[in-house]
Amino acid sequence: MIKELQIQQFQSHKDSVLKFDKGVNVIIGSSDSGKSVVIRALNWVINNKPSGDSFRRNGTDETAISVILEDETKVVKVKSKKENYY
C-alpha cells in the first residue's frame, strides 16, 4: 500500500505531497486542479509512461516522483534533460 506520494515539477504540480490513510482514499478538487496528474505520476513510476519530456513543468531541469510504501520502502523516479533513472 502507498503511504505517501511526492510529486515535484510534474505537469501542474510544482512540489506536492499526498499522504494516504489505510483503506480507500479519494482525491477531489475543481476542474484542472491536477487530480489526473496524480494518476499519471504513479503510472510514470510504475510503468515508465508517459515517455519523453512532455510531462515536465516548463522551465524546470528535473522532475521527480517519490513513492513511500507502508513498509517504508521508497521508490524515486527522476528525469532530467540528461538522465532518466530510479
C-alpha positions in Angstrom: 0.0 0.0 0.0 1.2 3.5 -0.8 1.7 5.6 2.3 3.0 8.8 0.7 3.5 10.3 -2.8 5.6 13.3 -3.6 5.3 15.0 -7.0 8.0 17.5 -8.0 7.9 19.5 -11.2 5.5 17.1 -12.9 2.9 18.9 -15.1 0.8 21.2 -12.9 2.5 20.1 -9.6 5.5 22.1 -8.5 6.0 20.3 -5.2 3.1 18.3 -3.8 3.0 15.7 -1.0 0.0 13.4 -0.7 -0.3 11.3 2.4 -2.6 8.3 2.2 -4.5 6.5 5.0 -5.2 2.8 5.1 -8.3 1.8 3.1 -9.9 3.9 0.4 -8.6 7.4 -0.3 -10.4 9.9 -2.5 -8.8 12.9 -4.4 -11.2 15.7 -5.0 -10.8 19.1 -6.5 -12.1 21.5 -9.1 -11.6 21.0 -12.8 -8.0 21.4 -14.0 -6.6 21.3 -10.4 -4.2 18.3 -11.0 -6.2 15.3 -9.9 -5.4 13.3 -13.0 -1.7 14.2 -12.7 -1.6 12.1 -9.6 -2.5 9.0 -11.6 -0.1 9.9 -14.4 2.7 10.4 -11.9 2.1 6.9 -10.4 1.9 5.4 -13.9 5.3 7.0 -14.7 6.9 5.5 -11.6 5.3 2.0 -12.1 5.3 1.7 -15.9 7.7 4.4 -17.1 4.9 6.0 -19.1 4.5 8.7 -20.3 7.8 8.8 -22.0 9.6 11.8 -23.4 9.7 15.2 -21.7 6.2 16.5 -22.2 5.2 15.9 -18.6 7.9 18.1 -17.1 6.9 21.6 -16.0 8.1 24.3 -18.4 11.4 25.9 -17.3 12.5 23.1 -15.0 15.6 21.0 -15.1 14.4 18.0 -13.2 11.2 16.1 -12.5 11.0 13.6 -9.6 8.3 11.3 -8.2 8.8 9.6 -4.8 6.6 6.8 -3.5 6.8 5.6 0.0 5.2 2.3 0.8 3.7 1.1 4.0 6.9 -0.9 4.9 8.9 2.4 4.4 10.4 1.2 1.1 11.0 4.3 -1.0 11.0 4.4 -4.8 12.2 7.5 -6.6 11.9 8.2 -10.3 13.9 11.1 -11.7 14.2 12.6 -15.1 16.3 15.5 -16.2 17.5 16.7 -19.6 20.4 14.3 -19.4 19.3 11.4 -17.2 16.3 9.1 -16.5 16.7 6.8 -13.5 15.2 5.2 -10.5 
